[in-house]
């Protein structure tokens, strides 16, 4: 098991959340709908009917819901990988019309290049953007240090544990300095102990970078532990947000957080909303 690093700085969470709500959102989804064309039949499949959501600068939003409700589809739409059928997605007030420098995605699988070492993988996005070599190496090494892998700079993916590979995946996303960090169930393939460690690590890294984060997960407890707010989607197809639950748990989040009565109350509330959410149609 990998040992967690030091926890995030303390802050007054209530004041922090109030301040964020007063800011202009970095991310805005306005009555967003997403559709697919089924190749075999030519029919349209409406994955998401109506999502309205705002994420202030430096906030952490979790997306939960039943399997097949469109959580990952929503994330891909934010990334610009899937077009919107109707409604709008805005980042800093500008309409999303495709992939852009302001977003980086951490997928379920690290998808590291096996012929590149840790530094080579983390620097890859910077190379694509034609960053100066010296600047790119400096930035990549800084992110490798941030995720706790400074002793593994020249190791290859097959020499790393699953948790370490996901740290490389996260460092690669952060290296390009995105405005919004999109995380699509990044811990789902990890064992329970490593997943627990990575939750603490993600909070530490998020606190140090202050990136606006959108995190998709099936684990309700994980969503409550990590996020400022949890958006609950209905069953698909044609899913909608049935409730956005604020999470006023103080930071830094610790092992004690998961034993707090409020933590269990929030988990139960979200589970109840998912169970009774029905279909978005």
N, C-alpha and C positions, 0 to 999 in steps of 0.2 A: 504494500500500500504506500502511495506517495504522500509524504507529509505536507499538510497545508502550510502556506507561508503566512506572514503576519496579516492580521485583519485590517479592515478599512478604518479610516479616521472616524471619530464620533461626531455626530451633529444632531441638532434638534430636528427630528424628522417631520414634525407637524409644520414648522416654519418653512422647511425646505419644500415640502409638497405644496404649500400655499403659494410660495414664490414661483414655483414652476407653473402652476395653473394661471398665474398672471402674465406669463410670457406668451409671445406668439409661438404656436406649435411649430416644431421643426417638420413634423410629419402630419399631414391632414388627409384623411380619407373621407370623401363626401359622397354618400349614397352610392358607394362603389358596387359595381356588378361585374362578374367575370364569367364568360361562357367559353365552351369548347365546341369544336365541330367533330363529331364522331366519324372517323374516316370510313368505317364499314357501312354506315347507313346514311351519312350526310346530314344527320340530325344535329340540332344544337343542344348541348348539355349545359344547363345553367348551374354552375358550381356555387356561385355566390350571388345572392339577389340584392342585398343592401347592407353595406357596412359603412358606418360613420364613426370615425375614431380620430382623436388628436393625441399626439405625443409631444410634450414640451421638451425643450433642450435639456439633455442630461437625465432624462427620465428612463425608467425601466418598465416596459409593458410586456406582460405575458399574454399569450393567446392559447386558450384551451377549448375543448369541445369534443364531441363524439368522433370516433374514427370516420373518415370520409366527409367531414364537415367543411373542408376547404381551408384548414389552417395553413398548410404549406402553400396552397394556391395563393392565398392572400399575401404571404411573404414573398412569393415569386413575382406577384404583381407590383409590390413595393420596389423590388429589385429591378423592375423593368423588363423582366424575362417573359411576362405574359401581358398582353394588352388588355385594357379595360373595355368592357362592352358598353358600360354607361357609368355615369358619375365621374368623379375626378380623384386623382391622387396628386398631392402637392408636397414638395420638399422645399422649405424656405420660400413658400409662396409660388414656386414654379411647377408647372404641370409635368408629371412624369410621363415621358413618351418613349422610354427605352432605358437600357442600362446606362449608368453614369458614374462618375468618380465619387459622388457623395455617398454611395452605398457599398457595403461589402457583406458577403454572405458566408456564414459558417454552416456547412451542411452536416448531415448525420455522419457521413463518412469523411474522414480527413482528406481522401483523394490526393495524397501527396505523390510527387513525382519520385519513383523509386530510384532513379539514377542520380538524384540530387540529394546532398546532405541537408541538414536542418537549415543552415544559412542559405543554401541554394534554393530551397523551397520558399523560405520567407521572403527572399529578395525577388522572387519571380514576378510578382505584380508590379514592382517598381521598375524592373527591366522592361516590361511591356509598355510602361509609361515613359520609357527612355530617360529615366532619372540618371543623373551623373553617377558614375560607378562609386566614387568615394562617398557621396551623400547617401546612396542606396545601401551600401554596406554599413555605414554608421547607423542609419535608421533601422535596418534589419537586426543588427546586433542589439540595439536598444530594446526592440520588441522581444527578442529572444530572452534577454535578461528579465524583462517585465514578466514573462510567463514562467520564469524559473528554470530555464534550460541553458544557461550560460556555459555549463560544463559539457553540453552535448552539441555544440555548434557544428561539429564535423561528423556527427553520427548520421547514419542513413535510416530511413523509415523502418526497415525491418529490424533495426537494432533498438527500437523504442517500444515501450508499452503502449497500450491503447490510449491511456490518459495522456501520455507524453505526445503521442501523435496528434491528439486533439489540441494540445497546447500549441503545437507547431501550426496547426490549422488556424487557431485563433490569432497567433502572432502574424501569420501571413495576411489575414484580414485587416489587422490593426496597422500593419506596416504602410498601407496606402492612405492612412489617416482619413477614414471615411467619416462623414457627418453622422450616418446612421449605421449601426451594427445589427445585422439580421442573423438570427441564430435559429436554425431549423432542427430542433431536437438533437442538439450536438452531443448529448450524453446518453442517448438511447441504446447505443451498442456497448456501453461500458458496464462492468460488474458493479454491484451495489456499493461496495466500499470506494472504488475509484470515482463513481458518480458523486458520492457524498463529498469527497475531497474536491472535485472539480467545481461543485457548486460554490464552495468557499473561495476557491481560486478565482472563479469568474467574478464574484462580488468584489474581491480585492482589486482585480484588474479594472473592472468597471468603475470603481471608486477612484482609481488613480487616473484613468483616461477621461472620465465623465462623458463617454459617448452615449448618445441616445440609442437605447437598445430595445429591440422587439424580439421576443423569445417565444418560440412555439414548443409546446410540450404536451404529452399525454398525462404527465404526473402532476396532479393537483397540488400536492404538498410542495413539490419543487417550484411551481408557479408562485405560490403564496410566499415561500421562503425568499425567493429572488426579487420579486417585482414590487413596484409602487402601486400598480393596478393590474387587474386580471380581466381581460375581455373574454366573455363566455359566448361561444357560437352555438347556434341551434344545430340539429341534425341536418345533413345534406340530403338531396341537393337543394339549391336555392337557400342557402344558409343566411342567417342574419345574426347580429349581436343581440342576445337576449338580456344581457346585463354587463355592466362594467363595474367591477368590485374594487373599491379603494382598499389598499393594504397599509394601515397606519402602524404597523409593527416598527419599533425603533431600530435604527441602525447604529452600530454594525450588527448584523444578524449573526447569531452564534448558535451553538448547540442548545442553549437555553431557549432560544426563540422557538424551536420546534417542540418545546414542552410547555409553551405558554398557552393558557386557556384561549386567548384571542386567536392564536394560530389554528387551533382545532375548530373554533367557531367559524373562521373564514373558510377552512377546508370543507367543513360540512355544508356551509351555505353554497359554495360553488358546486359541490357534488349534487346538491339538491336542484340547483338550477339546470345542470346538465341533464339530470334524470327527467326533469319535467319540461325540458326545452322544446320537445317536439320537433316538427319539421318547419323550415323557414317559409314554406309555401302557404 
